[in-house]
Amino acid sequence: MSDCLFCKIVAGEIPAEFVHEDERVVVFADINPKARVHLLVVPRTHVASLAELGPEHDNLMAHIMRLLPVLADRQGLTDGFRTIINTGKGGGQEVFHLHVHLLGGEDLPGF
Ligand code: AMP
């Protein structure tokens, strides 16, 4: 997707410091952090949102779910962490390339 911000970050066309990368995802800090730790887990492949997932993405999503606690542990979030996936305009999604927010490092407010 030539006009996708996160595709450009994945491709290295827009700078971001990856705190983790593997064959399926890149992980970098949110530019506008909502907590002391605020990472974005971004698939290398372009999927617009949860609403566009198909069975071909099952391994990718399992990989992300299992990676999240590993990333949290590496960030020192021993007390717990929050994960958020915004989906669609009504869900507050701003960047239409699927990503998981990983937040923690302080007491987060309840919903
Ligand atoms: P969402 O509202 O779930 O689509 O979240 C998009 C997130 O991307 C927001 O929290 C933004 O702060 C973040 N963001 C936008 N541009 C960048 C960027 N260049 N580098 C890191 N994070 C970004």
Backbone and ligand atoms as CSV (ligand in chain L), in Angstrom:
chain,resi,resn,atom,element,x,y,z
A,1,MET,N,N,0.870,-1.193,0.000
A,1,MET,CA,C,0.000,0.000,0.000
A,1,MET,C,C,0.903,1.237,0.000
A,2,SER,N,N,0.977,1.924,-1.109
A,2,SER,CA,C,1.968,2.983,-1.281
A,2,SER,C,C,1.715,4.181,-0.367
A,3,ASP,N,N,0.468,4.410,0.040
A,3,ASP,CA,C,0.194,5.586,0.865
A,3,ASP,C,C,-0.021,5.233,2.338
A,4,CYS,N,N,0.391,4.031,2.728
A,4,CYS,CA,C,0.175,3.585,4.110
A,4,CYS,C,C,1.381,3.944,4.972
A,5,LEU,N,N,1.135,4.702,6.031
A,5,LEU,CA,C,2.208,5.144,6.933
A,5,LEU,C,C,3.000,3.967,7.500
A,6,PHE,N,N,2.296,2.958,8.002
A,6,PHE,CA,C,3.012,1.859,8.648
A,6,PHE,C,C,3.723,0.975,7.623
A,7,CYS,N,N,3.187,0.872,6.396
A,7,CYS,CA,C,3.936,0.164,5.347
A,7,CYS,C,C,5.249,0.891,5.076
A,8,LYS,N,N,5.225,2.220,5.103
A,8,LYS,CA,C,6.447,2.997,4.869
A,8,LYS,C,C,7.442,2.802,6.012
A,9,ILE,N,N,6.938,2.695,7.243
A,9,ILE,CA,C,7.837,2.433,8.379
A,9,ILE,C,C,8.427,1.029,8.256
A,10,VAL,N,N,7.587,0.056,7.906
A,10,VAL,CA,C,8.076,-1.323,7.716
A,10,VAL,C,C,9.171,-1.355,6.647
A,11,ALA,N,N,8.974,-0.567,5.579
A,11,ALA,CA,C,9.929,-0.547,4.454
A,11,ALA,C,C,11.155,0.310,4.738
A,12,GLY,N,N,11.163,1.027,5.866
A,12,GLY,CA,C,12.299,1.884,6.195
A,12,GLY,C,C,12.258,3.232,5.500
A,13,GLU,N,N,11.128,3.548,4.864
A,13,GLU,CA,C,11.015,4.831,4.145
A,13,GLU,C,C,10.718,5.984,5.102
A,14,ILE,N,N,10.119,5.671,6.245
A,14,ILE,CA,C,9.908,6.646,7.316
A,14,ILE,C,C,10.640,6.083,8.527
A,15,PRO,N,N,11.474,6.919,9.186
A,15,PRO,CA,C,12.303,6.378,10.263
A,15,PRO,C,C,11.505,5.980,11.498
A,16,ALA,N,N,11.897,4.869,12.080
A,16,ALA,CA,C,11.377,4.432,13.385
A,16,ALA,C,C,12.426,3.488,13.949
A,17,GLU,N,N,12.596,3.550,15.250
A,17,GLU,CA,C,13.576,2.668,15.885
A,17,GLU,C,C,12.863,1.408,16.340
A,18,PHE,N,N,13.187,0.302,15.704
A,18,PHE,CA,C,12.524,-0.952,16.041
A,18,PHE,C,C,13.112,-1.508,17.343
A,19,VAL,N,N,12.250,-1.764,18.311
A,19,VAL,CA,C,12.714,-2.413,19.543
A,19,VAL,C,C,12.666,-3.931,19.387
A,20,HIS,N,N,11.963,-4.376,18.359
A,20,HIS,CA,C,11.913,-5.803,18.017
A,20,HIS,C,C,11.526,-5.883,16.550
A,21,GLU,N,N,12.111,-6.840,15.850
A,21,GLU,CA,C,11.636,-7.160,14.508
A,21,GLU,C,C,11.894,-8.621,14.239
A,22,ASP,N,N,10.989,-9.225,13.489
A,22,ASP,CA,C,11.178,-10.599,13.044
A,22,ASP,C,C,10.539,-10.728,11.676
A,23,GLU,N,N,10.381,-11.942,11.218
A,23,GLU,CA,C,9.896,-12.120,9.837
A,23,GLU,C,C,8.445,-11.681,9.655
A,24,ARG,N,N,7.718,-11.535,10.764
A,24,ARG,CA,C,6.288,-11.218,10.636
A,24,ARG,C,C,5.920,-9.808,11.068
A,25,VAL,N,N,6.646,-9.250,12.049
A,25,VAL,CA,C,6.247,-7.957,12.630
A,25,VAL,C,C,7.450,-7.054,12.869
A,26,VAL,N,N,7.152,-5.762,12.991
A,26,VAL,CA,C,8.113,-4.815,13.571
A,26,VAL,C,C,7.424,-4.162,14.766
A,27,VAL,N,N,8.240,-3.724,15.730
A,27,VAL,CA,C,7.706,-3.121,16.955
A,27,VAL,C,C,8.492,-1.843,17.222
A,28,PHE,N,N,7.766,-0.755,17.439
A,28,PHE,CA,C,8.421,0.531,17.704
A,28,PHE,C,C,7.549,1.352,18.639
A,29,ALA,N,N,8.160,2.393,19.216
A,29,ALA,CA,C,7.435,3.233,20.171
A,29,ALA,C,C,6.424,4.122,19.460
A,30,ASP,N,N,5.268,4.282,20.088
A,30,ASP,CA,C,4.268,5.216,19.569
A,30,ASP,C,C,4.829,6.642,19.663
A,31,ILE,N,N,4.595,7.423,18.625
A,31,ILE,CA,C,5.131,8.788,18.562
A,31,ILE,C,C,4.438,9.710,19.568
A,32,ASN,N,N,3.267,9.304,20.029
A,32,ASN,CA,C,2.481,10.115,20.972
A,32,ASN,C,C,2.081,9.219,22.150
A,33,PRO,N,N,3.073,8.881,22.996
A,33,PRO,CA,C,2.824,7.833,24.010
A,33,PRO,C,C,1.759,8.213,25.031
A,34,LYS,N,N,0.918,7.220,25.352
A,34,LYS,CA,C,-0.153,7.410,26.338
A,34,LYS,C,C,0.213,6.791,27.682
A,35,ALA,N,N,1.409,6.243,27.773
A,35,ALA,CA,C,1.927,5.670,29.021
A,35,ALA,C,C,3.443,5.647,28.901
A,36,ARG,N,N,4.119,5.379,30.033
A,36,ARG,CA,C,5.588,5.399,29.999
A,36,ARG,C,C,6.112,4.440,28.926
A,37,VAL,N,N,5.502,3.268,28.840
A,37,VAL,CA,C,5.799,2.341,27.737
A,37,VAL,C,C,4.577,2.320,26.822
A,38,HIS,N,N,4.794,2.619,25.574
A,38,HIS,CA,C,3.699,2.558,24.597
A,38,HIS,C,C,4.307,2.122,23.267
A,39,LEU,N,N,4.177,0.836,23.000
A,39,LEU,CA,C,4.722,0.264,21.767
A,39,LEU,C,C,3.600,-0.067,20.802
A,40,LEU,N,N,3.966,-0.128,19.534
A,40,LEU,CA,C,3.048,-0.572,18.495
A,40,LEU,C,C,3.625,-1.824,17.848
A,41,VAL,N,N,2.826,-2.869,17.816
A,41,VAL,CA,C,3.221,-4.115,17.156
A,41,VAL,C,C,2.528,-4.125,15.792
A,42,VAL,N,N,3.346,-4.100,14.738
A,42,VAL,CA,C,2.832,-3.856,13.389
A,42,VAL,C,C,3.239,-5.011,12.467
A,43,PRO,N,N,2.259,-5.685,11.867
A,43,PRO,CA,C,2.612,-6.739,10.909
A,43,PRO,C,C,3.349,-6.153,9.701
A,44,ARG,N,N,4.302,-6.915,9.164
A,44,ARG,CA,C,4.979,-6.459,7.950
A,44,ARG,C,C,4.018,-6.427,6.767
A,45,THR,N,N,3.089,-7.356,6.742
A,45,THR,CA,C,2.121,-7.403,5.657
A,45,THR,C,C,1.005,-6.397,5.905
A,46,HIS,N,N,0.461,-5.822,4.835
A,46,HIS,CA,C,-0.604,-4.840,5.014
A,46,HIS,C,C,-1.949,-5.536,5.193
A,47,VAL,N,N,-2.523,-5.358,6.380
A,47,VAL,CA,C,-3.908,-5.735,6.661
A,47,VAL,C,C,-4.511,-4.482,7.270
A,48,ALA,N,N,-5.618,-3.996,6.738
A,48,ALA,CA,C,-6.121,-2.688,7.155
A,48,ALA,C,C,-6.566,-2.684,8.617
A,49,SER,N,N,-7.231,-3.739,9.036
A,49,SER,CA,C,-7.757,-3.762,10.411
A,49,SER,C,C,-8.172,-5.186,10.751
A,50,LEU,N,N,-8.627,-5.370,11.989
A,50,LEU,CA,C,-9.154,-6.683,12.394
A,50,LEU,C,C,-10.266,-7.139,11.468
A,51,ALA,N,N,-11.024,-6.166,10.941
A,51,ALA,CA,C,-12.180,-6.500,10.107
A,51,ALA,C,C,-11.768,-7.147,8.785
A,52,GLU,N,N,-10.500,-7.024,8.404
A,52,GLU,CA,C,-10.023,-7.576,7.136
A,52,GLU,C,C,-9.275,-8.894,7.316
A,53,LEU,N,N,-9.220,-9.394,8.555
A,53,LEU,CA,C,-8.469,-10.634,8.782
A,53,LEU,C,C,-9.169,-11.826,8.146
A,54,GLY,N,N,-8.370,-12.717,7.600
A,54,GLY,CA,C,-8.889,-13.983,7.085
A,54,GLY,C,C,-8.104,-15.130,7.708
A,55,PRO,N,N,-8.479,-16.359,7.370
A,55,PRO,CA,C,-7.788,-17.519,7.940
A,55,PRO,C,C,-6.301,-17.536,7.616
A,56,GLU,N,N,-5.910,-16.873,6.529
A,56,GLU,CA,C,-4.481,-16.830,6.164
A,56,GLU,C,C,-3.655,-16.025,7.166
A,57,HIS,N,N,-4.350,-15.288,8.045
A,57,HIS,CA,C,-3.647,-14.478,9.042
A,57,HIS,C,C,-3.604,-15.148,10.422
A,58,ASP,N,N,-4.111,-16.365,10.524
A,58,ASP,CA,C,-4.188,-17.008,11.841
A,58,ASP,C,C,-2.806,-17.151,12.491
A,59,ASN,N,N,-1.824,-17.576,11.711
A,59,ASN,CA,C,-0.485,-17.745,12.292
A,59,ASN,C,C,0.102,-16.403,12.710
A,60,LEU,N,N,-0.121,-15.388,11.908
A,60,LEU,CA,C,0.360,-14.035,12.234
A,60,LEU,C,C,-0.238,-13.571,13.551
A,61,MET,N,N,-1.545,-13.737,13.715
A,61,MET,CA,C,-2.197,-13.225,14.918
A,61,MET,C,C,-1.777,-14.031,16.157
A,62,ALA,N,N,-1.599,-15.316,15.990
A,62,ALA,CA,C,-1.110,-16.132,17.108
A,62,ALA,C,C,0.301,-15.683,17.495
A,63,HIS,N,N,1.105,-15.398,16.491
A,63,HIS,CA,C,2.469,-14.921,16.737
A,63,HIS,C,C,2.430,-13.627,17.538
A,64,ILE,N,N,1.564,-12.698,17.134
A,64,ILE,CA,C,1.480,-11.406,17.832
A,64,ILE,C,C,1.018,-11.611,19.279
A,65,MET,N,N,-0.007,-12.427,19.470
A,65,MET,CA,C,-0.526,-12.643,20.831
A,65,MET,C,C,0.547,-13.225,21.748
A,66,ARG,N,N,1.344,-14.141,21.203
A,66,ARG,CA,C,2.384,-14.757,22.036
A,66,ARG,C,C,3.576,-13.832,22.226
A,67,LEU,N,N,3.776,-12.914,21.288
A,67,LEU,CA,C,4.897,-11.978,21.396
A,67,LEU,C,C,4.619,-10.892,22.446
A,68,LEU,N,N,3.365,-10.500,22.603
A,68,LEU,CA,C,3.040,-9.365,23.481
A,68,LEU,C,C,3.576,-9.532,24.906
A,69,PRO,N,N,3.331,-10.652,25.582
A,69,PRO,CA,C,3.880,-10.767,26.940
A,69,PRO,C,C,5.404,-10.816,26.965
A,70,VAL,N,N,6.009,-11.300,25.897
A,70,VAL,CA,C,7.483,-11.309,25.827
A,70,VAL,C,C,7.988,-9.869,25.755
A,71,LEU,N,N,7.358,-9.064,24.905
A,71,LEU,CA,C,7.745,-7.651,24.786
A,71,LEU,C,C,7.527,-6.925,26.115
A,72,ALA,N,N,6.384,-7.192,26.749
A,72,ALA,CA,C,6.079,-6.543,28.025
A,72,ALA,C,C,7.149,-6.894,29.058
A,73,ASP,N,N,7.526,-8.138,29.085
A,73,ASP,CA,C,8.562,-8.577,30.031
A,73,ASP,C,C,9.880,-7.860,29.746
A,74,ARG,N,N,10.241,-7.751,28.479
A,74,ARG,CA,C,11.492,-7.070,28.105
A,74,ARG,C,C,11.459,-5.586,28.487
A,75,GLN,N,N,10.270,-5.020,28.510
A,75,GLN,CA,C,10.126,-3.605,28.880
A,75,GLN,C,C,10.052,-3.419,30.395
A,76,GLY,N,N,10.103,-4.519,31.134
A,76,GLY,CA,C,10.067,-4.451,32.583
A,76,GLY,C,C,8.671,-4.286,33.152
A,77,LEU,N,N,7.673,-4.644,32.369
A,77,LEU,CA,C,6.280,-4.473,32.827
A,77,LEU,C,C,5.857,-5.697,33.641
A,78,THR,N,N,6.497,-5.841,34.792
A,78,THR,CA,C,6.272,-7.034,35.610
A,78,THR,C,C,4.913,-7.009,36.303
A,79,ASP,N,N,4.320,-5.830,36.384
A,79,ASP,CA,C,3.068,-5.648,37.108
A,79,ASP,C,C,1.843,-5.839,36.223
A,80,GLY,N,N,2.074,-5.944,34.926
A,80,GLY,CA,C,0.973,-6.075,33.989
A,80,GLY,C,C,1.056,-5.048,32.885
A,81,PHE,N,N,0.188,-5.198,31.922
A,81,PHE,CA,C,0.204,-4.307,30.753
A,81,PHE,C,C,-1.168,-4.300,30.110
A,82,ARG,N,N,-1.354,-3.333,29.218
A,82,ARG,CA,C,-2.629,-3.207,28.495
A,82,ARG,C,C,-2.371,-3.353,27.004
A,83,THR,N,N,-3.271,-4.056,26.326
A,83,THR,CA,C,-3.203,-4.142,24.868
A,83,THR,C,C,-4.500,-3.594,24.296
A,84,ILE,N,N,-4.369,-2.862,23.189
A,84,ILE,CA,C,-5.526,-2.239,22.552
A,84,ILE,C,C,-5.407,-2.423,21.043
A,85,ILE,N,N,-6.509,-2.793,20.419
A,85,ILE,CA,C,-6.587,-2.801,18.952
A,85,ILE,C,C,-7.807,-1.972,18.571
A,86,ASN,N,N,-7.577,-0.804,18.009
A,86,ASN,CA,C,-8.671,0.028,17.535
A,86,ASN,C,C,-9.065,-0.433,16.133
A,87,THR,N,N,-10.348,-0.551,15.907
A,87,THR,CA,C,-10.818,-1.065,14.613
A,87,THR,C,C,-11.844,-0.123,14.004
A,88,GLY,N,N,-11.476,0.439,12.861
A,88,GLY,CA,C,-12.399,1.300,12.118
A,88,GLY,C,C,-12.536,2.675,12.756
A,89,LYS,N,N,-13.133,3.560,11.995
A,89,LYS,CA,C,-13.307,4.935,12.458
A,89,LYS,C,C,-14.060,4.980,13.785
A,90,GLY,N,N,-15.099,4.145,13.900
A,90,GLY,CA,C,-15.901,4.118,15.121
A,90,GLY,C,C,-15.155,3.581,16.316
A,91,GLY,N,N,-14.073,2.854,16.060
A,91,GLY,CA,C,-13.251,2.325,17.139
A,91,GLY,C,C,-12.044,3.186,17.434
A,92,GLY,N,N,-11.978,4.338,16.761
A,92,GLY,CA,C,-10.869,5.261,17.022
A,92,GLY,C,C,-9.604,4.954,16.241
A,93,GLN,N,N,-9.705,4.091,15.223
A,93,GLN,CA,C,-8.507,3.770,14.439
A,93,GLN,C,C,-8.135,4.952,13.555
A,94,GLU,N,N,-6.848,5.314,13.613
A,94,GLU,CA,C,-6.348,6.447,12.814
A,94,GLU,C,C,-5.445,5.991,11.683
A,95,VAL,N,N,-4.707,4.925,11.928
A,95,VAL,CA,C,-3.812,4.377,10.899
A,95,VAL,C,C,-4.395,3.033,10.463
A,96,PHE,N,N,-4.762,2.957,9.191
A,96,PHE,CA,C,-5.480,1.785,8.706
A,96,PHE,C,C,-4.514,0.716,8.195
A,97,HIS,N,N,-3.664,0.331,9.120
A,97,HIS,CA,C,-2.768,-0.828,8.968
A,97,HIS,C,C,-2.789,-1.469,10.358
A,98,LEU,N,N,-3.313,-2.671,10.433
A,98,LEU,CA,C,-3.512,-3.353,11.714
A,98,LEU,C,C,-2.308,-3.205,12.633
A,99,HIS,N,N,-2.574,-2.886,13.893
A,99,HIS,CA,C,-1.492,-2.796,14.881
A,99,HIS,C,C,-2.082,-2.992,16.269
A,100,VAL,N,N,-1.236,-3.476,17.168
A,100,VAL,CA,C,-1.625,-3.659,18.564
A,100,VAL,C,C,-0.829,-2.670,19.406
A,101,HIS,N,N,-1.540,-1.894,20.218
A,101,HIS,CA,C,-0.891,-1.017,21.189
A,101,HIS,C,C,-0.546,-1.849,22.423
A,102,LEU,N,N,0.671,-1.668,22.921
A,102,LEU,CA,C,1.102,-2.298,24.179
A,102,LEU,C,C,1.495,-1.170,25.128
A,103,LEU,N,N,0.753,-1.063,26.227
A,103,LEU,CA,C,0.962,0.057,27.158
A,103,LEU,C,C,1.219,-0.447,28.566
A,104,GLY,N,N,2.019,0.332,29.303
A,104,GLY,CA,C,2.232,0.003,30.696
A,104,GLY,C,C,3.303,0.904,31.314
A,105,GLY,N,N,3.692,0.550,32.520
A,105,GLY,CA,C,4.740,1.294,33.197
A,105,GLY,C,C,4.217,2.249,34.238
A,106,GLU,N,N,2.924,2.318,34.365
A,106,GLU,CA,C,2.301,3.144,35.398
A,106,GLU,C,C,0.880,2.598,35.578
A,107,ASP,N,N,0.201,3.047,36.635
A,107,ASP,CA,C,-1.175,2.597,36.829
A,107,ASP,C,C,-2.052,3.237,35.760
A,108,LEU,N,N,-2.658,2.417,34.943
A,108,LEU,CA,C,-3.493,2.933,33.859
A,108,LEU,C,C,-4.919,3.082,34.341
A,109,PRO,N,N,-5.609,4.127,33.873
A,109,PRO,CA,C,-6.995,4.312,34.307
A,109,PRO,C,C,-7.895,3.203,33.777
A,110,GLY,N,N,-8.943,2.893,34.501
A,110,GLY,CA,C,-9.911,1.921,34.017
A,110,GLY,C,C,-10.728,2.526,32.882
A,111,PHE,N,N,-11.476,1.687,32.208
A,111,PHE,CA,C,-12.329,2.191,31.125
A,111,PHE,C,C,-13.578,2.816,31.720
L,1,AMP,P1,P,-4.740,4.001,16.065
L,1,AMP,O1,O,-5.559,5.151,16.560
L,1,AMP,O2,O,-5.032,2.739,16.796
L,1,AMP,O3,O,-4.811,3.850,14.563
L,1,AMP,O4,O,-3.246,4.345,16.465
L,1,AMP,C1,C,-2.322,4.924,15.605
L,1,AMP,C2,C,-1.142,5.305,16.443
L,1,AMP,O5,O,-0.040,5.545,15.594
L,1,AMP,C3,C,-1.347,6.553,17.281
L,1,AMP,O6,O,-1.237,6.225,18.672
L,1,AMP,C4,C,-0.220,7.489,16.817
L,1,AMP,O7,O,0.347,8.221,17.868
L,1,AMP,C5,C,0.766,6.507,16.210
L,1,AMP,N1,N,1.654,7.050,15.185
L,1,AMP,C6,C,1.311,7.814,14.127
L,1,AMP,N2,N,2.402,8.098,13.380
L,1,AMP,C7,C,3.455,7.499,13.982
L,1,AMP,C8,C,4.846,7.404,13.705
L,1,AMP,N3,N,5.405,8.003,12.629
L,1,AMP,N4,N,5.636,6.694,14.532
L,1,AMP,C9,C,5.101,6.107,15.626
L,1,AMP,N5,N,3.796,6.136,15.949
L,1,AMP,C10,C,2.975,6.829,15.130
